[in-house]
Amino acid sequence: LRLLSAIQKKIVVDIIGIGIGIGEGSIHNTSMTAYKTLVKWGKESISISLDPSQGVDGLKQTLQERTGVPKDRMKIMPKSKGLWKGVLKDTQDLSALNLSVISPPIQMLMMGSATLPVEPVKKTIFLEDLPPEEAAKMVEPSGLVNLGNTCYLNSVTQCLRVVPQLRDGLKSYTPSSSNGASQQGQMHALLLKSLLSTMDSLDKSPNAISPNNLVMSTKMSFPQMAQTGPGGAPMQQDAEEFFSSIMGVCAGEMRGDHSLKAAFGGEKPSVDELDGADNVIDAVFGLKMEETLTCDELTTTSTDKDDAMDTDASALVEPAVVSYDLHRKLVCNIQGGSDSSSQVNITHIGEGIQLALTGKLEKYSEALGRNAQWTRSQKIARLPPCLVVQFGRFYWKATPDSQDHAGVKCKVMKPVGFQSVFDVYEFCNDKVKKVLKVARDKALAEEEDRVAKKLRGEDVDDDKKEEAAMEEDDEEAAALQAALAMSVEPEQPQVGPGLPHDFQGLYELFAVVTHKGRDADGGHYMGWVKADNTASNGSDKKREKIADSDEDNDDWFVFDDDEVSPCKTEDILKLKGGGDWHMSYLNFYRAKK
């Protein structure tokens, strides 16, 4: 009987939280549950967890640590019904109170003056005590160890690391069964897995990462990058060649709706947006180019047959030849033109791109019945969310007077300037320009209105503050107004996948690969990547301007293999060349919101 009685008491204690009494009868809930409690102290409201098992002393100890009021000077009174009456006494049994029936939070009132130092709510945590993945977020980004002339790989990887569409596509990538059967397919799968693994390791480690698997898989996939010098040391490779090669592999592997959905946030872009792109790389980096060839030796050219019939019958007509192609980068020709005889001096990125998109060639003319001189002109027919520009720094120079006549690879050292914002409007065809012009005209009207208000003496900043306050007071009304405005505006055709609403054709620079040195087959590559210039609350940090300009002087990082240093936008704009300093070779841009 005594044993049975003891077992019954044990069961009562175990299931007391649901208020069932056995043997001893029903009792109140005295399980050691913590209750959410709100203590009003002057103008402050202190949120704590009340554990009845710790008694009054535990409650006062918690409040003393949070407020600095000594325990012996506290006066705690109830505000919620069902608690004690009057001032809380030290002899009060909190576990005897039926706290579960009180609707949370339990409310109390405390009186007393703070005379003790208050322990901070968030304790100081030293960097050494954090896990590696957390410590990596608190320090400068991690670098990549140079494994023997692998700076070309390190610099490009650091730039691709901050392209979210590429990383999301890599995360969803699974090798197809057909590719897995071939040796080449296995090497390509290993390359993409190594690339993603290297990027993830950089995110999780505060220290430099050794990209052994990525280097190995790169040399297996591209044997030309496994070349060694006379002493057996690895030879320097071209960063643009590595970029184009790895883009080609990614384009071949990351195909289909699954990859496209993953790269663009779970929603596949429409057919009109993709406009022929069937893989992640062509959707993210690809430009659809419209090429027009016109014969220079004929006075009348037209693509319209009716127009051709209206011309003089004696005049020969050669219709313009229009074709479309897909490019994964733009080229800035800094030698002076696409033909060797051109001597145009290029000083800006826009001039070099314009020259690269035009040129002369010899082609057969149906109207003339012989080869004739034609003019080639290219325009952008579809824009990407990420745009890459290659500076034509290296070229092959023939050496007919040399013994081997093999020629030599040379480097162009002349300076070619660029800004942090790149406008592609003038490089687009008429169809794309028409769409971009709507957003550009709207932005221009808003800017003119702002300038007019400023000239009238109205405080533009006060207007912005009032608008922000109205949005905070009534977010739903603001959302409704925005939705109404979008529904009233005519729907514009898409000029590319993943582009922001009201895109104006402006791209912001976010990464650069540079080359230092006069030797085209040597030298050193480095990566320069824009830092996250947003505050912890998601808003833009206060930005300073570069002297005598309107450009924001944002924070950047320079990756010299395993050494990482901070820098500014003004340092990036100095990478235009003209000396033995680092000069831009690959510029990475993203669509500006």
C-alpha atoms as one frame of an Amber mdcrd trajectory, in Angstrom:
protein
   0.000   0.000   0.000   2.836   2.390   0.821   4.453   1.594  -2.544   1.158
   2.214  -4.360   0.726   5.518  -2.550   4.241   6.615  -3.541   3.626   5.717
  -7.179   0.388   7.687  -7.144   2.185  10.751  -5.773   4.868  10.407  -8.450
   2.244  10.274 -11.209   0.553  13.369  -9.790   3.815  15.281  -9.941   4.552
  14.113 -13.490   1.181  15.101 -14.958   0.437  18.037 -12.711   0.708  20.430
 -15.695  -2.691  19.257 -17.006  -4.334  19.541 -13.575  -5.196  15.876 -12.911
  -5.247  14.739  -9.267  -4.614  11.095  -8.328  -4.781   9.758  -4.787  -3.978
  13.104  -3.173  -6.815  14.945  -4.984  -6.797  17.756  -7.529  -4.311  20.579
  -7.048  -3.357  23.724  -9.038  -0.810  23.713 -11.855   2.600  23.987 -10.235
   4.742  22.746 -13.111   7.905  24.754 -13.583   6.664  26.727 -16.590   8.030
  30.184 -17.399   5.365  32.820 -17.981   5.757  35.886 -20.168   5.620  38.913
 -17.868   5.604  42.663 -18.461   6.816  44.878 -15.596   6.011  48.586 -15.768
   8.768  50.705 -14.178   8.288  54.429 -14.617   8.166  55.074 -18.355   9.835
  51.778 -19.181   8.213  48.409 -19.833  10.478  45.467 -19.060   9.718  42.094
 -20.593  10.892  39.076 -18.566  10.105  35.388 -18.114   8.606  34.557 -14.691
   9.586  31.164 -13.285   7.471  30.481 -10.140   9.949  27.866  -8.917  12.574
  30.580  -8.360  10.311  32.383  -5.923  10.169  36.084  -5.104  13.943  36.313
  -4.700  14.489  35.014  -8.251  11.985  37.532  -9.625  13.671  40.420  -7.828
  17.115  39.232  -8.875  16.063  39.292 -12.541  14.612  42.794 -12.188  17.720
  44.012 -10.375  19.917  42.826 -13.250  17.668  44.514 -15.809  17.021  47.828
 -14.005  19.720  48.368 -11.381  17.130  48.724  -8.590  18.349  46.891  -5.413
  16.149  43.999  -4.310  15.604  45.424  -0.839  14.319  48.718  -2.292  11.847
  47.194  -4.741   8.119  47.475  -4.358   6.264  45.150  -6.738   2.491  45.347
  -7.085   0.117  43.352  -9.319  -1.728  44.778 -12.313  -3.225  41.537 -13.644
  -6.102  39.955 -11.712  -5.436  36.652  -9.944  -2.104  37.653  -8.384  -1.332
  38.653  -4.789  -2.850  41.692  -3.087  -0.874  44.830  -2.277   2.939  44.905
  -2.237   4.649  41.600  -2.994   6.130  40.079   0.179   9.264  37.966   0.268
   7.260  35.152   1.877   4.775  34.955  -1.027   4.682  31.491  -2.617   4.518
  32.182  -6.374   4.089  28.482  -7.191   0.807  28.490  -5.280  -0.681  31.005
  -7.698  -2.725  29.718 -10.610  -0.776  31.688 -13.254  -1.980  29.593 -16.185
  -5.454  31.155 -16.089  -4.085  34.696 -16.438  -4.029  35.896 -20.039  -0.447
  36.699 -21.063   1.508  38.734 -20.517   1.261  38.855 -16.732   1.469  42.525
 -15.792   3.151  43.997 -12.706   4.106  47.438 -11.435   7.503  48.115  -9.839
   8.696  51.143  -7.887  12.276  51.919  -6.842  15.348  53.948  -7.787  18.234
  52.433  -9.705  21.531  52.652  -7.842  23.357  49.600  -9.205  25.071  49.131
 -12.582  22.887  47.373 -15.117  24.152  44.262 -16.866  23.780  44.638 -20.665
  20.954  42.641 -22.198  23.278  41.448 -24.960  26.493  40.109 -23.559  29.749
  40.894 -25.313  30.841  37.993 -27.493  34.424  37.921 -28.691  35.233  37.068
 -32.289  37.332  34.090 -31.206  34.304  32.551 -29.485  32.073  32.657 -32.572
  31.641  29.676 -34.906  33.657  30.064 -38.147  30.570  30.746 -40.302  29.452
  33.531 -37.916  32.951  34.976 -37.590  33.195  35.169 -41.400  30.267  37.616
 -41.433  31.935  39.942 -38.916  35.292  40.442 -40.648  36.500  41.308 -44.133
  35.696  38.733 -46.853  38.048  35.803 -47.182  40.660  35.478 -49.911  41.883
  32.550 -52.012  45.359  31.055 -51.737  47.495  31.242 -54.876  48.429  27.664
 -55.790  50.947  28.620 -58.453  49.948  31.310 -60.969  46.247  30.816 -60.167
  45.534  34.525 -59.644  43.510  34.455 -62.879  41.153  31.927 -61.285  41.054
  33.601 -57.865  40.146  37.040 -59.240  37.299  35.793 -61.467  35.894  33.552
 -58.730  35.708  36.463 -56.273  33.742  38.499 -58.837  31.340  35.661 -59.710
  30.831  34.954 -56.013  28.592  38.028 -55.622  26.245  37.161 -58.523  23.192
  35.725 -56.695  21.511  34.344 -59.833  24.582  32.268 -60.661  24.934  30.916
 -57.131  21.244  30.019 -56.881  21.497  28.226 -60.205  24.573  26.301 -59.033
  22.800  25.255 -55.832  19.957  23.684 -57.812  22.276  22.004 -60.320  22.175
  18.216 -60.577  24.164  16.422 -63.317  21.966  14.771 -65.919  22.157  11.018
 -66.341  23.357  11.377 -69.952  26.244  13.663 -68.987  27.252  11.433 -66.114
  27.997   8.587 -68.506  30.722  10.525 -70.367  34.097  11.519 -68.988  33.624
  15.111 -70.128  30.235  15.311 -68.401  31.755  14.050 -65.172  34.537  16.631
 -65.345  32.050  19.428 -65.991  29.879  18.311 -63.066  32.955  18.254 -60.837
  33.907  21.752 -62.004  30.511  23.257 -61.128  30.381  21.488 -57.767  33.901
  22.717 -56.982  32.995  26.271 -57.956  29.949  26.304 -55.658  31.867  24.609
 -52.842  34.636  27.231 -53.064  32.121  30.082 -52.916  30.331  28.522 -49.932
  33.643  27.988 -48.129  34.512  31.659 -48.603  31.229  32.589 -46.912  31.813
  30.309 -43.928  35.468  30.892 -43.141  37.145  34.037 -41.765  40.471  32.781
 -43.139  41.782  32.360 -46.673  40.581  29.283 -48.562  42.771  26.998 -50.656
  40.853  26.258 -53.907  42.500  22.881 -54.550  39.432  21.150 -56.016  38.512
  24.111 -58.214  42.034  24.380 -59.645  42.206  20.634 -60.237  38.789  20.438
 -61.934  39.630  23.520 -64.043  42.788  21.912 -65.403  40.915  18.668 -66.050
  38.126  20.432 -67.946  40.429  22.839 -69.817  43.792  21.084 -70.506  45.292
  24.275 -71.966  45.198  25.755 -68.456  47.372  22.908 -67.154  50.406  24.075
 -69.137  53.710  24.297 -67.297  56.884  26.261 -67.945  60.416  24.971 -68.570
  60.955  24.454 -64.849  57.672  22.619 -64.365  55.901  25.555 -62.692  52.310
  26.288 -63.792  52.070  28.962 -66.481  49.999  32.127 -66.119  46.595  31.919
 -67.848  44.204  34.534 -69.215  41.445  35.574 -66.779  39.008  36.293 -69.631
  39.672  32.889 -71.145  38.894  31.250 -67.799  35.723  33.332 -67.441  34.482
  32.475 -70.947  35.360  28.800 -70.512  33.544  28.393 -67.224  30.546  30.318
 -68.600  30.428  27.878 -71.503  30.375  24.873 -69.185  27.699  26.424 -66.956
  25.562  27.228 -69.999  25.772  23.642 -71.192  24.957  22.129 -67.802  22.473
  24.546 -66.172  19.571  24.214 -68.592  15.832  23.795 -68.251  12.970  25.271
 -66.276  14.262  23.986 -62.932  17.573  25.860 -63.194  15.952  29.028 -64.533
  13.383  29.075 -61.730  16.110  28.658 -59.092  18.258  31.429 -60.606  15.386
  33.927 -60.665  13.920  33.444 -57.202  11.633  30.503 -57.883   9.780  32.028
 -60.843  10.870  31.329 -64.393  11.033  34.451 -66.606   8.520  34.648 -69.433
   9.309  33.561 -72.982   9.377  37.210 -74.096  11.856  38.089 -71.355  14.172
  35.165 -72.142  13.892  35.788 -75.904  15.759  32.655 -76.892  17.832  32.057
 -73.742  17.417  28.462 -72.558  20.021  28.294 -69.784  21.017  30.257 -66.689
  24.157  31.847 -68.165  22.472  33.222 -71.279  19.572  34.479 -69.155  21.825
  36.184 -66.597  24.799  37.355 -68.718  23.581  36.990 -72.297  22.914  39.847
 -74.727  20.892  39.264 -77.862  22.676  41.259 -80.563  21.061  42.521 -83.742
  23.604  42.745 -86.583  22.863  44.751 -89.720  25.036  44.554 -92.855  24.690
  47.260 -95.508  26.533  47.410 -98.824  28.681  50.532 -99.171  28.948  50.403
-102.965  25.226  50.777-103.652  23.468  54.106-103.323  20.103  52.620-102.432
  19.661  50.014 -99.713  16.434  48.935 -98.092  14.887  46.052 -96.206  11.414
  46.884 -97.492  10.598  45.376-100.894   7.873  47.966-101.556  10.361  50.772
-101.021  12.765  49.035-103.353  10.135  48.910-106.088   9.480  52.660-105.768
  13.096  53.520-106.558  14.473  54.104-109.991  14.511  50.850-111.907  18.021
  51.554-113.074  19.317  51.810-109.516  20.643  48.640-107.968  19.174  47.683
-104.628  20.882  45.492-102.042  18.607  44.811 -99.054  20.256  45.133 -95.662
  21.079  41.769 -94.094  19.799  41.508 -90.510  20.758  38.626 -88.229  20.714
  37.890 -84.514  23.377  36.359 -82.304  23.963  35.796 -78.600  26.952  37.313
 -76.788  27.947  36.889 -73.143  29.946  40.091 -72.912  30.596  43.391 -74.651
  34.096  44.210 -75.876  35.714  47.609 -75.481  38.110  47.991 -78.420  40.910
  50.223 -77.178  43.190  49.930 -80.222  41.025  52.256 -82.285  38.584  50.153
 -84.266  37.685  46.722 -85.534  39.850  47.118 -88.650  43.621  47.305 -88.390
  43.895  50.560 -90.378  41.843  52.610 -87.920  43.794  55.095 -85.841  40.962
  56.492 -83.675  42.081  57.443 -80.183  39.911  55.727 -77.537  39.773  57.376
 -74.097  36.427  56.148 -72.693  34.654  52.816 -72.402  31.688  54.019 -74.456
  33.888  54.960 -77.417  35.604  51.579 -77.382  32.324  49.636 -77.245  30.837
  51.684 -80.096  33.850  50.941 -82.280  33.706  47.237 -81.421  30.062  47.134
 -82.514  30.832  48.608 -85.950  33.286  47.760 -88.691  33.952  46.956 -92.322
  34.067  43.612 -94.113  34.137  42.167 -97.593  31.078  40.177 -98.647  29.448
  38.955-101.834  26.739  41.256-103.239  23.865  39.675-105.122  23.064  42.948
-106.856  26.632  43.534-108.044  27.439  39.904-108.666  30.811  40.217-106.946
  32.430  40.842-103.581  31.869  44.321-102.219  32.607  46.408 -99.145  29.967
  46.193 -96.415  29.414  48.054 -93.132  28.662  45.999 -90.035  26.609  47.529
 -87.206  25.456  45.770 -84.035  22.770  46.821 -81.549  21.505  45.221 -78.338
  18.088  43.563 -78.778  17.813  42.043 -75.271  19.438  43.206 -72.031  20.716
  40.982 -69.194  20.580  41.558 -65.408  24.403  41.251 -65.332  26.588  42.836
 -67.988  30.282  42.056 -68.512  32.619  44.330 -70.486  36.030  43.098 -71.618
  38.751  45.658 -72.333  40.791  44.599 -75.377  44.097  44.879 -73.539  45.842
  41.971 -75.285  46.389  41.383 -79.010  48.546  39.232 -81.252  51.286  40.992
 -83.190  52.810  39.341 -86.215  56.620  39.151 -86.320  57.506  38.371 -89.956
  61.149  39.396 -89.438  61.708  37.009 -86.524  63.362  33.639 -86.949  60.285
  31.561 -86.096  57.669  34.025 -87.467  55.454  32.903 -84.587  54.319  36.349
 -83.526  54.053  37.729 -80.029  51.238  38.543 -77.619  51.249  42.225 -76.641
  49.430  44.408 -74.126  47.839  47.821 -74.745  48.720  50.133 -71.865  46.721
  53.254 -72.862  44.233  54.632 -70.291  40.512  54.057 -70.923  38.215  55.702
 -68.384  34.906  54.430 -67.012  32.378  55.434 -64.357  30.581  53.509 -61.646
  27.326  53.790 -63.651  27.197  52.658 -67.285  24.377  53.754 -69.631  23.668
  51.295 -72.481  20.801  53.259 -74.069  22.767  54.365 -77.137  23.896  50.800
 -77.846  20.345  49.381 -78.034  18.131  48.921 -81.084  15.046  51.054 -81.624
  12.666  48.518 -80.046  14.588  48.411 -76.766  15.135  52.180 -76.796  11.402
  52.746 -77.061  10.771  50.744 -73.882  13.636  52.345 -71.944  12.583  55.834
 -72.982   9.299  55.574 -71.062  11.100  55.057 -67.735  13.803  57.596 -68.597
  11.243  60.297 -69.424   9.408  59.586 -66.179  12.624  59.869 -64.133  13.567
  63.061 -65.981  10.194  64.641 -65.198  10.570  63.777 -61.507  14.057  65.297
 -61.442  12.868  68.468 -63.157  10.048  68.756 -60.620  12.539  68.368 -57.770
  14.820  71.049 -59.219  11.868  73.387 -59.746  10.806  72.996 -56.115  14.340
  73.709 -54.983  14.494  76.874 -57.085  11.186  78.024 -55.587  12.694  77.663
 -52.140  10.680  74.618 -51.145  12.461  72.159 -48.913  12.690  68.936 -50.886
  14.036  67.056 -47.859  10.994  68.061 -45.798   8.714  66.742 -48.522  10.569
  63.436 -48.458  10.283  63.254 -44.673   6.551  63.940 -44.830   6.106  61.286
 -47.482   8.093  58.796 -45.408   6.016  59.593 -42.329   2.795  59.104 -44.287
   4.045  55.776 -45.559   4.913  54.624 -42.052   1.502  55.714 -40.726  -0.418
  53.939 -43.436   1.591  51.288 -45.268  -1.492  49.575 -46.614  -2.714  52.794
 -48.233   0.693  53.330 -49.827   0.723  49.773 -51.183  -2.784  50.230 -52.533
  -1.781  53.486 -54.205   1.270  51.859 -55.800  -0.819  48.962 -57.068  -3.362
  51.396 -58.478  -0.627  53.368 -60.255   0.773  50.192 -61.796  -2.666  49.127
 -62.966  -3.290  52.516 -64.614   0.091  52.647 -66.372   0.202  50.812 -69.725
   2.133  47.566 -69.494   5.528  47.890 -71.154   7.100  45.013 -73.084  10.039
  43.294 -71.420  13.591  44.003 -72.601  15.236  41.214 -70.605  14.794  38.748
 -67.709  15.172  39.788 -64.077  15.358  43.525 -64.787  13.894  45.944 -62.216
  10.634  47.786 -62.750  11.060  51.080 -64.632  14.519  50.018 -65.812  16.253
  52.923 -67.574  19.184  51.070 -69.124  21.603  52.016 -66.331  24.065  49.499
 -64.893  26.145  49.894 -61.747  29.681  48.568 -61.474  30.038  45.882 -58.781
  33.224  43.974 -59.626  36.435  44.381 -61.640  39.240  42.027 -62.676  42.515
  43.884 -63.224  45.886  42.966 -64.707  49.197  44.446 -63.622  52.382  44.172
 -65.624  53.602  44.701 -69.185  53.933  41.009 -70.031  50.732  39.622 -71.548
  51.709  36.052 -70.588  52.714  37.026 -67.057  51.822  39.798 -64.650  49.281
  39.504 -61.874  45.466  39.476 -61.721  43.421  40.881 -58.845  39.710  41.092
 -58.088  37.906  44.208 -56.844  34.390  43.693 -55.443  31.872  46.227 -54.170
  30.933  45.825 -50.507  27.385  45.670 -49.185  26.638  49.373 -48.692  23.347
  48.874 -46.843  22.755  49.424 -43.139  21.599  46.685 -40.752  17.987  47.866
 -41.081  18.065  47.415 -44.860  18.357  51.109 -45.765  21.251  52.617 -47.700
  24.157  53.859 -45.634  24.943  57.559 -45.731  27.260  57.914 -48.699  29.913
  60.502 -49.324  30.667  61.843 -52.783  33.899  61.671 -54.698  35.509  65.109
 -54.811  34.285  67.329 -57.678  31.784  64.708 -58.896  28.309  63.313 -58.253
  29.545  59.726 -57.902  29.035  57.887 -54.615  32.298  56.920 -52.923  31.152
  53.461 -51.818  33.099  50.788 -49.961  34.920  48.098 -51.957  37.314  45.243
 -51.265  40.413  44.345 -53.258  41.341  40.638 -53.383  45.052  40.087 -53.923
  44.769  36.295 -53.700  44.696  35.574 -49.939  45.234  39.217 -48.926  42.047
  41.306 -48.687  42.017  45.081 -48.178  39.281  47.744 -48.128  39.145  50.476
 -50.729  36.744  53.052 -52.188  35.035  53.779 -55.500  37.591  56.524 -56.193
  40.284  53.817 -56.108  38.302  51.718 -58.603  38.020  54.592 -61.096  41.812
  54.880 -61.104  42.071  51.407 -62.668  41.819  52.869 -66.174  45.406  52.056
 -67.154  48.142  54.223 -68.572  51.062  52.959 -66.481  52.376  50.031 -64.522
  49.469  50.137 -62.036  46.563  47.690 -62.092  44.269  48.293 -65.070  40.758
  47.035 -65.678  40.394  43.952 -67.862  36.882  42.671 -67.027  34.172  44.985
 -65.663  31.059  43.429 -64.099  27.856  45.509 -64.026  24.375  44.800 -62.650
  21.071  46.423 -63.545  20.594  49.537 -61.451  17.319  49.804 -59.550
